[in-house]
Amino acid sequence: GKMLQVVAFTVVAIVLYLVADKFLDMIEVRRGQRLEHRSLIFFAILVSLAMVSFNILERVLGGA
Protein backbone atom coordinates (compact mmCIF):
# COMPACT_ATOMS: atom_id res chain seq x y z
CA GLY A 1 0.00 0.00 0.00
CA LYS A 2 1.02 3.56 0.75
CA MET A 3 3.81 2.55 3.15
CA LEU A 4 5.42 0.35 0.49
CA GLN A 5 5.45 3.32 -1.88
CA VAL A 6 7.12 5.57 0.69
CA VAL A 7 9.80 2.97 1.41
CA ALA A 8 10.36 2.25 -2.29
CA PHE A 9 10.72 5.93 -3.18
CA THR A 10 13.11 6.50 -0.26
CA VAL A 11 15.31 3.55 -1.21
CA VAL A 12 15.35 4.62 -4.87
CA ALA A 13 16.24 8.19 -3.86
CA ILE A 14 19.22 6.98 -1.81
CA VAL A 15 20.42 4.72 -4.63
CA LEU A 16 20.06 7.57 -7.15
CA TYR A 17 22.10 9.86 -4.91
CA LEU A 18 24.93 7.31 -4.82
CA VAL A 19 24.69 6.62 -8.57
CA ALA A 20 24.78 10.33 -9.43
CA ASP A 21 27.80 10.81 -7.16
CA LYS A 22 29.69 7.92 -8.80
CA PHE A 23 28.73 9.17 -12.26
CA LEU A 24 30.06 12.63 -11.46
CA ASP A 25 33.29 11.13 -10.10
CA MET A 26 33.71 9.16 -13.34
CA ILE A 27 33.28 12.31 -15.43
CA GLU A 28 35.82 14.17 -13.30
CA VAL A 29 38.37 11.35 -13.44
CA ARG A 30 38.00 11.28 -17.25
CA ARG A 31 38.57 15.04 -17.45
CA GLY A 32 41.34 14.89 -14.89
CA GLN A 33 39.87 17.79 -12.95
CA ARG A 34 36.97 18.82 -10.75
CA LEU A 35 34.00 20.30 -12.56
CA GLU A 36 33.40 24.00 -12.05
CA HIS A 37 29.69 23.85 -11.24
CA ARG A 38 29.85 20.46 -9.55
CA SER A 39 26.80 20.82 -7.30
CA LEU A 40 24.66 22.15 -10.14
CA ILE A 41 25.65 19.28 -12.44
CA PHE A 42 25.13 16.78 -9.60
CA PHE A 43 21.65 18.19 -9.05
CA ALA A 44 20.83 17.97 -12.76
CA ILE A 45 21.95 14.32 -12.92
CA LEU A 46 20.01 13.50 -9.75
CA VAL A 47 16.80 15.18 -10.94
CA SER A 48 17.00 13.50 -14.35
CA LEU A 49 17.50 10.06 -12.82
CA ALA A 50 14.77 10.71 -10.26
CA MET A 51 12.20 11.74 -12.86
CA VAL A 52 12.82 8.60 -14.91
CA SER A 53 12.97 6.25 -11.92
CA PHE A 54 9.97 7.68 -10.10
CA ASN A 55 7.98 7.49 -13.31
CA ILE A 56 8.81 3.79 -13.58
CA LEU A 57 8.05 3.26 -9.88
CA GLU A 58 4.67 4.94 -10.30
CA ARG A 59 3.77 2.44 -13.03
CA VAL A 60 5.09 -0.55 -11.11
CA LEU A 61 3.54 0.42 -7.79
CA GLY A 62 0.49 2.09 -9.30
CA GLY A 63 -1.64 -0.96 -8.64
CA ALA A 64 -0.11 -1.62 -5.21
The first five atom37 places (N, CA, C, CB, O) and aatype in JSON, in Angstrom:
{
  "aatype": [7, 11, 12, 10, 5, 19, 19, 0, 13, 16, 19, 19, 0, 9, 19, 10, 18, 10, 19, 0, 3, 11, 13, 10, 3, 12, 9, 6, 19, 1, 1, 7, 5, 1, 10, 6, 8, 1, 15, 10, 9, 13, 13, 0, 9, 10, 19, 15, 10, 0, 12, 19, 15, 13, 2, 9, 10, 6, 1, 19, 10, 7, 7, 0],
  "atom_mask": [
    [1, 1, 1, 0, 1],
    [1, 1, 1, 1, 1],
    [1, 1, 1, 1, 1],
    [1, 1, 1, 1, 1],
    [1, 1, 1, 1, 1],
    [1, 1, 1, 1, 1],
    [1, 1, 1, 1, 1],
    [1, 1, 1, 1, 1],
    [1, 1, 1, 1, 1],
    [1, 1, 1, 1, 1],
    [1, 1, 1, 1, 1],
    [1, 1, 1, 1, 1],
    [1, 1, 1, 1, 1],
    [1, 1, 1, 1, 1],
    [1, 1, 1, 1, 1],
    [1, 1, 1, 1, 1],
    [1, 1, 1, 1, 1],
    [1, 1, 1, 1, 1],
    [1, 1, 1, 1, 1],
    [1, 1, 1, 1, 1],
    [1, 1, 1, 1, 1],
    [1, 1, 1, 1, 1],
    [1, 1, 1, 1, 1],
    [1, 1, 1, 1, 1],
    [1, 1, 1, 1, 1],
    [1, 1, 1, 1, 1],
    [1, 1, 1, 1, 1],
    [1, 1, 1, 1, 1],
    [1, 1, 1, 1, 1],
    [1, 1, 1, 1, 1],
    [1, 1, 1, 1, 1],
    [1, 1, 1, 0, 1],
    [1, 1, 1, 1, 1],
    [1, 1, 1, 1, 1],
    [1, 1, 1, 1, 1],
    [1, 1, 1, 1, 1],
    [1, 1, 1, 1, 1],
    [1, 1, 1, 1, 1],
    [1, 1, 1, 1, 1],
    [1, 1, 1, 1, 1],
    [1, 1, 1, 1, 1],
    [1, 1, 1, 1, 1],
    [1, 1, 1, 1, 1],
    [1, 1, 1, 1, 1],
    [1, 1, 1, 1, 1],
    [1, 1, 1, 1, 1],
    [1, 1, 1, 1, 1],
    [1, 1, 1, 1, 1],
    [1, 1, 1, 1, 1],
    [1, 1, 1, 1, 1],
    [1, 1, 1, 1, 1],
    [1, 1, 1, 1, 1],
    [1, 1, 1, 1, 1],
    [1, 1, 1, 1, 1],
    [1, 1, 1, 1, 1],
    [1, 1, 1, 1, 1],
    [1, 1, 1, 1, 1],
    [1, 1, 1, 1, 1],
    [1, 1, 1, 1, 1],
    [1, 1, 1, 1, 1],
    [1, 1, 1, 1, 1],
    [1, 1, 1, 0, 1],
    [1, 1, 1, 0, 1],
    [1, 1, 1, 1, 1]
  ],
  "atom_positions": [
    [[0.82, -1.2, 0.0], [0.0, 0.0, 0.0], [0.86, 1.26, 0.0], [0.0, 0.0, 0.0], [1.93, 1.31, -0.61]],
    [[0.35, 2.25, 0.7], [1.02, 3.56, 0.75], [2.4, 3.47, 1.38], [0.15, 4.55, 1.51], [3.34, 4.11, 0.92]],
    [[2.52, 2.68, 2.45], [3.81, 2.55, 3.15], [4.88, 1.97, 2.23], [3.65, 1.66, 4.41], [6.03, 2.41, 2.23]],
    [[4.5, 0.97, 1.44], [5.42, 0.35, 0.49], [5.94, 1.4, -0.49], [4.73, -0.8, -0.27], [7.13, 1.41, -0.81]],
    [[5.06, 2.27, -0.95], [5.45, 3.32, -1.88], [6.48, 4.25, -1.25], [4.22, 4.11, -2.34], [7.49, 4.59, -1.87]],
    [[6.21, 4.67, -0.02], [7.12, 5.57, 0.69], [8.5, 4.94, 0.83], [6.56, 5.94, 2.08], [9.52, 5.58, 0.57]],
    [[8.53, 3.69, 1.25], [9.8, 2.97, 1.41], [10.51, 2.82, 0.07], [9.55, 1.58, 2.04], [11.72, 3.05, -0.02]],
    [[9.78, 2.43, -0.96], [10.36, 2.25, -2.29], [10.97, 3.54, -2.82], [9.3, 1.73, -3.27], [12.09, 3.55, -3.32]],
    [[10.23, 4.64, -2.7], [10.72, 5.93, -3.18], [11.96, 6.36, -2.41], [9.63, 6.99, -3.06], [12.91, 6.9, -2.99]],
    [[11.96, 6.13, -1.1], [13.11, 6.5, -0.26], [14.35, 5.7, -0.65], [12.79, 6.26, 1.24], [15.44, 6.26, -0.8]],
    [[14.2, 4.41, -0.82], [15.31, 3.55, -1.21], [15.84, 3.96, -2.58], [14.88, 2.06, -1.23], [17.06, 4.07, -2.78]],
    [[14.95, 4.2, -3.52], [15.35, 4.62, -4.87], [16.09, 5.95, -4.8], [14.12, 4.73, -5.8], [17.1, 6.14, -5.48]],
    [[15.6, 6.88, -4.0], [16.24, 8.19, -3.86], [17.67, 8.06, -3.35], [15.43, 9.09, -2.92], [18.57, 8.73, -3.85]],
    [[17.88, 7.2, -2.36], [19.22, 6.98, -1.81], [20.14, 6.37, -2.87], [19.16, 6.05, -0.57], [21.28, 6.81, -3.04]],
    [[19.64, 5.37, -3.57], [20.42, 4.72, -4.63], [20.78, 5.73, -5.72], [19.62, 3.54, -5.24], [21.91, 5.76, -6.2]],
    [[19.81, 6.57, -6.12], [20.06, 7.57, -7.15], [21.13, 8.56, -6.72], [18.77, 8.32, -7.48], [21.97, 8.97, -7.52]],
    [[21.1, 8.94, -5.44], [22.1, 9.86, -4.91], [23.5, 9.26, -5.09], [21.82, 10.17, -3.41], [24.42, 9.94, -5.55]],
    [[23.64, 7.99, -4.71], [24.93, 7.31, -4.82], [25.36, 7.14, -6.28], [24.87, 5.95, -4.14], [26.53, 7.32, -6.61]],
    [[24.4, 6.79, -7.14], [24.69, 6.62, -8.57], [25.14, 7.94, -9.19], [23.46, 6.08, -9.31], [26.12, 7.98, -9.94]],
    [[24.43, 9.03, -8.89], [24.78, 10.33, -9.43], [26.17, 10.76, -8.97], [23.74, 11.38, -9.01], [26.93, 11.34, -9.74]],
    [[26.49, 10.47, -7.71], [27.8, 10.81, -7.16], [28.91, 10.05, -7.88], [27.84, 10.5, -5.66], [29.93, 10.64, -8.25]],
    [[28.71, 8.75, -8.08], [29.69, 7.92, -8.8], [29.86, 8.4, -10.24], [29.26, 6.44, -8.79], [30.97, 8.48, -10.76]],
    [[28.74, 8.71, -10.88], [28.73, 9.17, -12.26], [29.55, 10.45, -12.4], [27.29, 9.39, -12.74], [30.33, 10.61, -13.33]],
    [[29.34, 11.37, -11.46], [30.06, 12.63, -11.46], [31.56, 12.4, -11.24], [29.5, 13.56, -10.37], [32.4, 13.03, -11.88]],
    [[31.88, 11.48, -10.34], [33.29, 11.13, -10.1], [33.93, 10.59, -11.37], [33.4, 10.09, -8.97], [35.07, 10.95, -11.7]],
    [[33.21, 9.73, -12.1], [33.71, 9.16, -13.34], [34.01, 10.25, -14.36], [32.71, 8.16, -13.91], [35.05, 10.23, -15.02]],
    [[33.09, 11.2, -14.5], [33.28, 12.31, -15.43], [34.53, 13.1, -15.06], [32.04, 13.23, -15.45], [35.35, 13.44, -15.92]],
    [[34.68, 13.38, -13.77], [35.82, 14.17, -13.3], [37.15, 13.44, -13.48], [35.63, 14.53, -11.84], [38.15, 14.06, -13.84]],
    [[37.15, 12.15, -13.25], [38.37, 11.35, -13.44], [38.76, 11.37, -14.92], [38.16, 9.88, -12.95], [39.94, 11.51, -15.26]],
    [[37.76, 11.23, -15.8], [38.0, 11.28, -17.25], [38.63, 12.61, -17.66], [36.7, 11.06, -18.02], [39.57, 12.65, -18.44]],
    [[38.08, 13.7, -17.11], [38.57, 15.04, -17.45], [39.88, 15.35, -16.74], [37.52, 16.09, -17.08], [40.65, 16.2, -17.19]],
    [[40.12, 14.66, -15.64], [41.34, 14.89, -14.89], [41.27, 16.12, -14.0], [0.0, 0.0, 0.0], [42.28, 16.61, -13.5]],
    [[40.05, 16.63, -13.82], [39.87, 17.79, -12.95], [38.45, 17.87, -12.42], [40.22, 19.08, -13.7], [37.53, 17.28, -12.98]],
    [[38.3, 18.61, -11.33], [36.97, 18.82, -10.75], [36.16, 19.71, -11.69], [37.07, 19.46, -9.32], [36.71, 20.59, -12.35]],
    [[34.87, 19.46, -11.74], [34.0, 20.3, -12.56], [33.75, 21.62, -11.84], [32.67, 19.58, -12.87], [33.7, 21.68, -10.61]],
    [[33.58, 22.67, -12.61], [33.4, 24.0, -12.05], [32.1, 24.12, -11.25], [33.43, 25.03, -13.16], [32.1, 24.56, -10.1]],
    [[31.0, 23.73, -11.89], [29.69, 23.85, -11.24], [29.23, 22.48, -10.78], [28.65, 24.49, -12.2], [28.16, 22.01, -11.16]],
    [[30.06, 21.84, -9.96], [29.85, 20.46, -9.55], [28.47, 20.2, -8.93], [30.91, 20.06, -8.57], [27.79, 19.26, -9.32]],
    [[28.07, 21.05, -7.98], [26.8, 20.82, -7.3], [25.6, 20.99, -8.24], [26.66, 21.77, -6.12], [24.59, 20.29, -8.11]],
    [[25.73, 21.92, -9.18], [24.66, 22.15, -10.14], [24.52, 20.95, -11.08], [24.94, 23.44, -10.95], [23.41, 20.5, -11.37]],
    [[25.65, 20.44, -11.55], [25.65, 19.28, -12.44], [25.14, 18.05, -11.7], [27.08, 19.02, -13.01], [24.37, 17.26, -12.24]],
    [[25.59, 17.89, -10.44], [25.13, 16.78, -9.6], [23.61, 16.82, -9.47], [25.8, 16.84, -8.21], [22.93, 15.8, -9.62]],
    [[23.09, 18.01, -9.2], [21.65, 18.19, -9.05], [20.91, 17.83, -10.33], [21.33, 19.65, -8.65], [19.87, 17.17, -10.3]],
    [[21.45, 18.26, -11.46], [20.83, 17.97, -12.76], [20.79, 16.46, -13.03], [21.59, 18.69, -13.88], [19.78, 15.94, -13.49]],
    [[21.89, 15.78, -12.74], [21.95, 14.32, -12.92], [20.93, 13.66, -12.01], [23.38, 13.77, -12.63], [20.17, 12.79, -12.44]],
    [[20.91, 14.08, -10.75], [20.01, 13.5, -9.75], [18.54, 13.69, -10.15], [20.26, 14.13, -8.38], [17.75, 12.75, -10.09]],
    [[18.19, 14.89, -10.55], [16.8, 15.18, -10.94], [16.4, 14.37, -12.17], [16.62, 16.7, -11.22], [15.29, 13.83, -12.23]],
    [[17.29, 14.28, -13.14], [17.0, 13.5, -14.35], [16.75, 12.04, -14.01], [18.15, 13.62, -15.36], [15.77, 11.45, -14.45]],
    [[17.65, 11.46, -13.23], [17.5, 10.06, -12.82], [16.22, 9.87, -12.01], [18.72, 9.6, -12.01], [15.51, 8.88, -12.19]],
    [[15.95, 10.81, -11.12], [14.77, 10.71, -10.26], [13.48, 10.73, -11.08], [14.76, 11.86, -9.24], [12.57, 9.93, -10.85]],
    [[13.41, 11.64, -12.04], [12.2, 11.74, -12.86], [11.92, 10.43, -13.61], [12.32, 12.9, -13.87], [10.79, 9.96, -13.65]],
    [[12.97, 9.86, -14.18], [12.82, 8.6, -14.91], [12.44, 7.46, -13.96], [14.13, 8.25, -15.66], [11.49, 6.72, -14.21]],
    [[13.19, 7.34, -12.87], [12.97, 6.25, -11.92], [11.61, 6.32, -11.24], [14.05, 6.25, -10.87], [10.91, 5.32, -11.12]],
    [[11.24, 7.53, -10.79], [9.97, 7.68, -10.1], [8.8, 7.43, -11.04], [9.86, 9.07, -9.49], [7.75, 6.93, -10.63]],
    [[9.0, 7.77, -12.3], [7.98, 7.49, -13.31], [7.77, 5.99, -13.44], [8.38, 8.1, -14.68], [6.63, 5.51, -13.48]],
    [[8.87, 5.26, -13.5], [8.81, 3.79, -13.58], [8.18, 3.21, -12.32], [10.22, 3.2, -13.8], [7.33, 2.32, -12.39]],
    [[8.6, 3.73, -11.15], [8.05, 3.26, -9.88], [6.54, 3.48, -9.82], [8.74, 3.98, -8.7], [5.79, 2.61, -9.37]],
    [[6.09, 4.64, -10.28], [4.67, 4.94, -10.3], [3.89, 3.86, -11.06], [4.43, 6.33, -10.94], [2.84, 3.4, -10.62]],
    [[4.44, 3.48, -12.21], [3.77, 2.44, -13.03], [3.78, 1.09, -12.35], [4.44, 2.33, -14.4], [2.78, 0.37, -12.33]],
    [[4.95, 0.75, -11.77], [5.09, -0.55, -11.11], [4.22, -0.64, -9.85], [6.56, -0.8, -10.75], [3.53, -1.64, -9.62]],
    [[4.27, 0.43, -9.05], [3.54, 0.42, -7.79], [2.15, 1.02, -7.9], [4.33, 1.15, -6.75], [1.41, 1.09, -6.92]],
    [[1.8, 1.46, -9.1], [0.49, 2.09, -9.3], [-0.67, 1.24, -8.81], [0.0, 0.0, 0.0], [-1.61, 1.75, -8.22]],
    [[-0.58, -0.04, -9.07], [-1.64, -0.96, -8.64], [-1.53, -1.41, -7.21], [0.0, 0.0, 0.0], [-2.47, -1.97, -6.66]],
    [[-0.36, -1.15, -6.59], [-0.11, -1.62, -5.21], [-0.92, -0.84, -4.19], [1.37, -1.5, -4.87], [-0.83, -1.11, -2.99]]
  ]
}
